[in-house]
Amino acid sequence: MSIAEKYFKKQLKSGELRRSYLEEKTRLDIEYHLEEPKKDIRTRKSPDELIEKAEDIKKLVMGVQP
């Protein structure tokens, strides 16, 4: 483990930094998952596949990993 990784893990023990990090990670995860259905719509995926992607996004927003 590098010095930077050790420092980062130590800093994550701080409540405020940990909360900010997790909020940003969640925001980026949601953005990423919202791009997938757009791409699928452009490539004319089936409605069932689009519904599955929507369900995955719902789970992510609700705090359950898809």
C-alpha positions, 0 to 999 in steps of 0.5 A: 500500500502506498503512502497516499493510500495509507493517508487516504484511509486514515483521512476517511476515518474523519466523519466529515471527509468520509461523508463528503467522499461517500456523497460524491461517490454516490453522485458519480455512480448515479450519473454513470448509471443514468448514461447507460439507459440513454445509450440503450435508447439510442441503440434501440434496446428492448423495453425489458432491458430499459426497465431493468436499467431503471430498476438498477438506478432505483436500487442505487438511489435507494441505497441498495447495490444493483 
